[in-house]
Amino acid sequence: MLNVEDWAEIRRLHRAEGVPIKEIARRLGVARNTVRAALSSDRPPKYQRAPRGSVADAFEPQIRALLQEWPKMPAPVVAQKIGWPYSMSPLKKRLAAIRPEYVGIDPVDRVVYEPGQVTQCDLWFPEPRVPVAAGQKRVLPVLVLTLGFSRFLTATMIPSRQAGDILSGMWELIGGIGRVTKTLVWDRESAIGGTGRVSAPAAAFAGTLATKITLAPPRDPEFKGLVERNNRFLETSFLPGRLFTSPADFNTQLGEWLERANARTVRSIQGRPVDLLETDYLSMLPLPPVAPQIGLNHRIRLGRDYYVRVDAVDYSVDPRVIGRFVDVTASPDKVTVFCEGQVVARHHRSWAKHGVITDSAHAATAAQMRRALSAQRQKRQAATRHHADGHAVGLRALPDYDALFGVDFTNPTEKVSNT
């Protein structure tokens, strides 16, 4: 095969110096037809090996028959069905080449986000367990928000994936930015849209902020690819080499890291998120004057044990409201209990599981109430008369005896007739 140097020399000799084909063939020691082919070709010669057959060729009809009915059948199952006797590499290459004909191809478009248009939201579950109590560690969710235009990233660890805690985290992060985009994109997180429709708490939250929550299609993480990539970014750039002593310590370290992360240049937008945030901010919606309904909220009648439960942790309540309805509200930081508008308990929220939080004042009040009740019982017992054999004597009202014996003290001259 003629190499590139000889091809170039043939064209130079003939076109630049006018050397005849016969002379060029003599000088280079090649055939005249080779010289003619080089002169007629506009591109340098390129070696192409003749395609050789593959061991998968004989099995291709069977492979196609299986893919026709089960397009996503894994390669090991295909090998078992067709009795594949060779290594898996040739079969996998053939499957990669022909499977798209049956599965179909899902092209991905480049999306351009306008300022203030969209925020992508997601929960990220970092692998390290964070200490939440003595001898107890948990894997806790981290709420991650990414602005579509500026790629500004913000995140915070929250105590659970319940709707109230997620919305509390969103309000904290949105409040930190100062405004909200026109659309909040979520996947089908159970507390936000697990049924395929936006849940009532999430819809109320969005309505208060005058924004809209859009749910991603099922099993389509690319719909919110910005925040998914940031989850991987957190996994690979924030976590390595770090230890955490508490959720508060996690959020402190995360906040410091986010400042540096938002100051880096993002290649897709050729800019730094911290610099583009101002443009995003000016096109966002202002926050409402009234905070949305967030946190965990429920109403319960207080039982004799004077404790209420929030996320598997029991908190004491003033025992003087036992038997009455109380309203329990819990943010990521504190738990507050109200009875008819009055605060009857206030605690720091525990992120542990199966804990018991007792206010010493509540325990002291309960002990005082038990002593008072015991004193009342003793007093009533002391007022009861007993027979000689020890059993209690029942007391009846004096008018009962008057009626029994026919005595009327109101008119002593008259005697009540028994007939």
Residue pairs with C-beta under 8 A, 6 or more apart in sequence:
1 45
1 47
2 30
2 34
2 37
2 38
2 45
3 45
4 44
4 45
6 28
6 30
6 38
7 38
7 41
7 44
7 45
8 44
9 28
10 24
10 28
10 35
10 38
10 39
11 38
11 39
13 19
13 24
13 27
14 20
14 21
14 24
14 35
14 39
15 39
19 27
21 32
21 35
21 36
21 39
22 32
24 35
25 31
25 32
25 34
25 35
28 35
38 45
54 90
54 93
54 94
55 86
55 90
56 63
56 90
56 91
56 93
56 94
59 82
59 84
59 91
59 94
60 94
60 98
62 81
62 82
63 78
63 82
63 91
63 94
63 95
63 98
64 98
64 102
66 73
66 78
66 81
66 82
67 73
67 95
67 98
67 99
67 101
67 102
68 102
71 99
71 102
71 103
72 103
73 81
75 88
75 91
75 92
75 95
76 88
78 84
78 91
78 95
79 88
79 91
84 91
108 222
113 148
113 149
114 149
114 283
115 149
115 150
115 279
115 280
115 282
115 283
116 149
116 179
116 181
116 182
116 280
116 281
116 282
116 283
116 284
116 285
117 148
117 149
117 181
117 182
117 183
117 283
118 147
118 148
118 149
118 181
118 182
118 183
118 184
118 185
119 145
119 146
119 147
119 148
119 180
119 181
119 183
119 184
119 185
120 145
120 146
120 148
120 185
120 224
120 226
120 227
121 143
121 144
121 145
121 170
121 184
121 185
121 186
121 224
121 227
122 143
122 144
122 186
122 187
122 224
122 227
122 228
122 231
123 141
123 142
123 143
123 144
123 161
123 166
123 189
124 141
124 142
124 143
124 144
124 155
124 231
124 234
124 235
125 139
125 140
125 141
125 142
126 139
126 140
126 142
126 234
126 235
126 239
127 139
127 239
128 139
128 239
128 242
128 243
128 244
129 137
129 138
129 139
130 137
130 138
130 139
130 140
130 157
130 244
130 246
130 247
130 250
131 137
131 244
131 245
131 246
132 138
132 140
132 246
132 247
132 350
132 351
132 352
132 353
133 350
133 351
133 352
133 355
136 352
136 353
138 351
138 352
138 353
140 157
140 158
140 159
140 160
140 247
140 250
140 351
141 157
141 158
141 160
141 161
142 155
142 156
142 157
142 158
142 234
142 254
143 155
143 156
143 157
143 158
143 166
143 169
143 170
143 173
144 153
144 154
144 155
144 227
144 230
144 231
144 234
145 153
145 154
145 155
145 170
145 173
145 174
145 227
146 152
146 153
146 226
146 227
146 230
147 177
147 181
147 273
147 277
147 280
148 181
148 226
149 276
149 279
149 280
149 283
150 269
150 273
150 276
150 277
150 279
150 280
151 226
151 266
151 268
151 269
151 273
151 276
152 177
152 262
152 273
152 274
152 276
152 277
152 280
153 230
153 233
153 258
153 261
153 262
153 273
154 173
154 176
154 177
154 258
155 173
155 234
155 254
155 258
156 169
156 172
156 173
156 251
156 254
157 247
157 250
157 251
157 254
158 165
158 166
158 168
158 169
158 332
159 165
159 247
159 311
159 332
159 349
159 351
160 311
161 189
161 190
161 191
162 191
162 296
162 311
163 191
163 192
163 199
163 201
163 202
164 201
164 294
164 295
164 296
164 297
164 330
165 295
165 296
165 332
166 189
166 191
166 192
167 201
167 202
167 205
167 292
167 293
167 294
167 295
168 294
168 295
168 331
168 332
169 332
170 184
170 205
170 294
171 205
171 291
171 292
171 294
172 332
174 180
174 209
174 287
175 287
177 277
177 281
177 284
178 281
178 287
179 281
179 284
179 285
179 286
179 287
180 209
180 211
180 284
180 285
180 287
181 211
181 280
181 284
181 285
182 211
182 212
182 284
182 285
183 211
183 212
183 213
183 214
184 206
184 211
184 212
184 213
184 214
185 213
185 214
185 215
185 216
185 223
185 224
186 192
186 193
186 202
186 213
186 214
186 215
186 216
186 224
187 193
187 215
187 216
187 221
187 223
187 224
188 194
188 196
188 215
188 216
188 218
191 199
191 201
191 202
192 198
192 199
192 202
192 213
192 215
193 199
193 202
193 213
193 215
196 215
196 218
197 215
198 206
198 213
198 215
201 293
202 213
203 213
204 292
204 293
205 292
205 293
205 294
206 212
206 213
208 288
208 290
208 291
208 292
208 293
209 285
209 287
209 288
209 292
210 285
210 288
211 285
216 223
216 224
217 223
221 228
222 228
233 261
237 257
237 261
238 254
238 257
238 261
242 253
244 250
244 253
247 351
262 272
262 273
262 274
262 277
263 272
263 273
263 274
264 272
264 273
265 271
265 272
266 272
266 273
269 276
294 331
295 329
295 330
295 331
296 310
296 311
296 328
296 329
296 330
297 327
297 328
297 329
297 330
298 327
298 328
299 325
299 326
299 327
299 328
300 308
300 325
300 326
300 328
301 323
301 324
301 325
301 326
302 308
302 317
302 321
302 322
302 323
302 324
302 325
302 326
302 339
303 322
304 322
306 316
306 317
306 318
306 319
306 322
306 362
306 366
307 314
307 315
307 316
307 317
307 356
308 314
308 315
308 317
308 326
308 328
308 337
308 345
309 315
310 328
310 330
310 335
310 349
311 330
312 353
312 354
312 355
313 349
313 350
313 352
313 353
313 354
313 355
313 356
313 357
314 355
314 356
314 357
315 335
315 337
315 345
315 347
315 357
316 345
316 347
316 357
316 358
316 359
316 362
316 363
317 326
317 337
317 344
317 345
317 362
318 339
318 344
318 345
318 361
318 362
318 365
319 362
319 365
319 366
319 369
320 344
320 365
320 369
321 339
321 344
324 339
324 340
325 339
326 337
326 338
326 339
326 344
327 337
327 338
327 339
328 335
328 336
328 337
329 335
329 336
329 337
329 338
330 336
330 349
331 349
332 349
333 348
333 349
334 346
334 347
334 348
334 349
335 345
335 346
335 347
335 348
335 349
335 357
336 343
336 345
336 346
336 347
337 343
337 344
337 345
337 346
338 344
345 359
345 362
347 357
347 359
348 357
350 357
384 392
384 393
384 395
385 392
385 393
385 395
386 392
386 393
387 393
401 407
402 408
402 409
403 416
406 415
406 416
406 417
406 418
407 415
407 416
408 414
408 415
408 416
